[in-house]
């Protein structure tokens, strides 16, 4: 079974799940999943885990960085340019005013996810409620906006770089900034340039992945699990200790806390453990 990570440069117009299916069909992997969904019209870094690497998704679903283009003066039902316009404003947005408002959206904030989103409420996706025009209560949730940088601003269009916690909806952020500006806001385009410890420079286009896999060059695009968690502290165990890892037993170590990547003597990732006073406790076993 193929196990590892492929960083894809997602194409616009196709869902993140379409990309999962494409990789699954191309590799024949039984299990495929990604670490953070991008809207269909968004582009950029989509980290797809194959085989045993799907067990690493929670460890790789961290902070995100985006380049977003916003338009001030309209709000749609989807909070992006694909939706039906609901409200208009002819108010012009001045750069200094925008920069002041952006400061209010830096740090921990509460945001209400767009009604057209994949979040489940009572076992049903929000977009299913929206498409049937059914009312449903959507709770706000806390996210962290580490930084918003204004890259360009011209009249009522702005280009922003946003570094944020996982679970942040950039559509909702633009919508809420627009409301505070008093002129509404909608997302024109979105590109993810970083996700957790991965960068867009790590990503491959769909056509490049297709060519490599068809030529049996999967190693050129498949990142080993050990490399994917190289940001973690690590420890190497002896061959005779692997059975202890496999059975979830403690392994002696000087690490007292935190997450630890456990490698075999060939440098392959066999588990993720957590440090305790008594040793490393395997919590995600990959063998």
ZAMARGU-4260 file (C-alpha; in steps of 0.2 Angstrom, whole numbers, plus 5000, padded with zeros to 4 digits):
<rodrens>
0) 5000/5000/5000 | 5006/5017/4995 | 5008/5029/5010 | 5015/5046/5010 | 5010/5064/5006
5) 5007/5073/4990 | 5006/5092/4990 | 4995/5097/4976 | 4993/5115/4968 | 4974/5114/4967
10) 4966/5120/4952 | 4951/5132/4952 | 4934/5125/4948 | 4936/5108/4956 | 4933/5103/4974
15) 4946/5097/4986 | 4937/5081/4986 | 4938/5079/4967 | 4957/5081/4969 | 4957/5067/4983
20) 4948/5056/4971 | 4959/5060/4956 | 4975/5055/4967 | 4966/5040/4974 | 4962/5033/4956
25) 4979/5037/4950 | 4988/5029/4964 | 4976/5015/4968 | 4978/5020/4986 | 4963/5013/4997
30) 4963/5028/5009 | 4965/5046/5004 | 4962/5063/5013 | 4967/5081/5014 | 4972/5092/5029
35) 4962/5107/5025 | 4948/5110/5013 | 4949/5123/5000 | 4933/5130/4991 | 4931/5125/4973
40) 4936/5141/4966 | 4951/5143/4977 | 4969/5138/4971 | 4985/5133/4980 | 4992/5121/4992
45) 4981/5106/4996 | 4990/5093/5006 | 4984/5075/5002 | 4988/5060/5013 | 4988/5043/5006
50) 4987/5026/5015 | 4994/5026/5032 | 4998/5044/5031 | 4979/5048/5033 | 4982/5045/5051
55) 4993/5060/5052 | 4980/5072/5046 | 4977/5079/5063 | 4995/5082/5066 | 4997/5091/5049
60) 4981/5102/5050 | 4989/5118/5057 | 4990/5136/5053 | 4987/5143/5035 | 4993/5157/5024
65) 4983/5164/5010 | 4983/5178/4997 | 4965/5185/4995 | 4958/5197/4983 | 4943/5207/4991
70) 4930/5218/4983 | 4922/5231/4994 | 4904/5237/4990 | 4894/5221/4988 | 4889/5206/4999
75) 4883/5190/4991 | 4874/5175/4999 | 4890/5164/4997 | 4902/5178/5003 | 4912/5176/4987
80) 4910/5182/4969 | 4901/5166/4964 | 4885/5170/4974 | 4870/5181/4972 | 4872/5199/4977
85) 4862/5204/4992 | 4868/5221/4997 | 4877/5235/4988 | 4886/5251/4993 | 4894/5265/4983
90) 4905/5270/4997 | 4924/5272/4993 | 4936/5263/5004 | 4952/5273/5009 | 4968/5264/5012
95) 4971/5271/5029 | 4953/5267/5035 | 4955/5249/5029 | 4972/5247/5037 | 4964/5253/5054
100) 4949/5241/5052 | 4961/5227/5048 | 4969/5229/5065 | 4952/5225/5074 | 4953/5208/5065
105) 4970/5203/5071 | 4971/5191/5085 | 4958/5180/5092 | 4941/5184/5084 | 4924/5176/5083
110) 4917/5173/5066 | 4901/5165/5059 | 4905/5152/5045 | 4897/5156/5028 | 4880/5147/5026
115) 4887/5139/5010 | 4900/5129/5018 | 4904/5110/5022 | 4902/5111/5041 | 4889/5099/5047
120) 4875/5103/5059 | 4863/5089/5064 | 4872/5077/5052 | 4869/5089/5037 | 4880/5100/5027
125) 4877/5119/5029 | 4876/5121/5010 | 4862/5108/5009 | 4852/5119/5021 | 4856/5134/5010
130) 4852/5126/4994 | 4835/5121/5000 | 4832/5138/5008 | 4830/5130/5025 | 4834/5140/5041
135) 4847/5134/5053 | 4856/5142/5068 | 4875/5143/5064 | 4886/5147/5079 | 4901/5158/5079
140) 4917/5151/5083 | 4934/5157/5088 | 4948/5158/5076 | 4965/5167/5077 | 4971/5179/5064
145) 4990/5180/5067 | 4993/5194/5053 | 4984/5203/5039 | 4995/5212/5027 | 4988/5224/5014
150) 4998/5220/4998 | 4989/5231/4986 | 4974/5243/4987 | 4965/5252/4972 | 4948/5260/4974
155) 4937/5246/4980 | 4949/5231/4977 | 4962/5225/4989 | 4975/5211/4989 | 4978/5204/5006
160) 4990/5191/5014 | 4982/5182/5028 | 4991/5171/5041 | 4978/5162/5052 | 4973/5147/5062
165) 4965/5132/5054 | 4946/5133/5053 | 4946/5151/5047 | 4935/5156/5033 | 4943/5169/5023
170) 4926/5173/5015 | 4918/5177/5032 | 4933/5187/5036 | 4931/5198/5021 | 4913/5199/5024
175) 4915/5205/5042 | 4929/5218/5037 | 4917/5225/5024 | 4903/5226/5037 | 4914/5236/5049
180) 4920/5247/5034 | 4901/5251/5031 | 4902/5246/5013 | 4900/5226/5013 | 4914/5215/5006
185) 4915/5199/4995 | 4930/5188/4991 | 4935/5188/4973 | 4949/5175/4973 | 4959/5165/4985
190) 4976/5156/4985 | 4983/5146/4999 | 5002/5148/4999 | 5006/5139/5015 | 4998/5125/5026
195) 5006/5120/5043 | 5024/5117/5039 | 5022/5115/5020 | 5024/5129/5007 | 5017/5131/4990
200) 5034/5128/4983 | 5032/5110/4989 | 5017/5108/4978 | 5015/5099/4961 | 5002/5103/4948
205) 4989/5090/4943 | 4997/5087/4926 | 5015/5085/4934 | 5008/5072/4946 | 4999/5063/4932
210) 5015/5062/4921 | 5025/5056/4935 | 5014/5043/4941 | 5010/5037/4923 | 5029/5035/4922
215) 5030/5026/4939 | 5040/5040/4946 | 5029/5042/4961 | 5045/5045/4972 | 5047/5062/4964
220) 5030/5068/4970 | 5027/5057/4986 | 5034/5064/5002 | 5038/5051/5015 | 5029/5051/5031
225) 5045/5054/5041 | 5049/5070/5031 | 5031/5076/5033 | 5034/5076/5052 | 5052/5082/5052
230) 5047/5097/5062 | 5043/5086/5077 | 5056/5080/5089 | 5060/5062/5085 | 5068/5046/5092
235) 5074/5030/5084 | 5070/5013/5092 | 5078/4997/5090 | 5071/4982/5080 | 5066/4973/5096
240) 5056/4989/5103 | 5045/4989/5087 | 5033/4976/5095 | 5031/4987/5110 | 5027/5002/5099
245) 5015/4991/5089 | 5006/4986/5105 | 5005/5003/5112 | 5017/5000/5126 | 5028/5013/5134
250) 5046/5015/5127 | 5059/5023/5138 | 5065/5040/5133 | 5072/5056/5141 | 5057/5066/5133
255) 5045/5070/5146 | 5031/5079/5136 | 5025/5084/5119 | 5023/5075/5103 | 5037/5064/5096
260) 5040/5056/5080 | 5045/5038/5082 | 5057/5031/5069 | 5064/5013/5066 | 5082/5010/5062
265) 5079/5013/5043 | 5073/5031/5047 | 5054/5026/5043 | 5040/5033/5053 | 5032/5020/5063
270) 5022/5030/5076 | 5018/5046/5084 | 5020/5046/5103 | 5018/5058/5117 | 5031/5060/5131
275) 5027/5056/5149 | 5037/5054/5165 | 5038/5035/5162 | 5042/5036/5144 | 5035/5038/5126
280) 5017/5032/5124 | 5012/5028/5106 | 4996/5037/5102 | 4996/5034/5083 | 5003/5018/5077
285) 5008/5016/5059 | 5014/4998/5058
</rodrens>
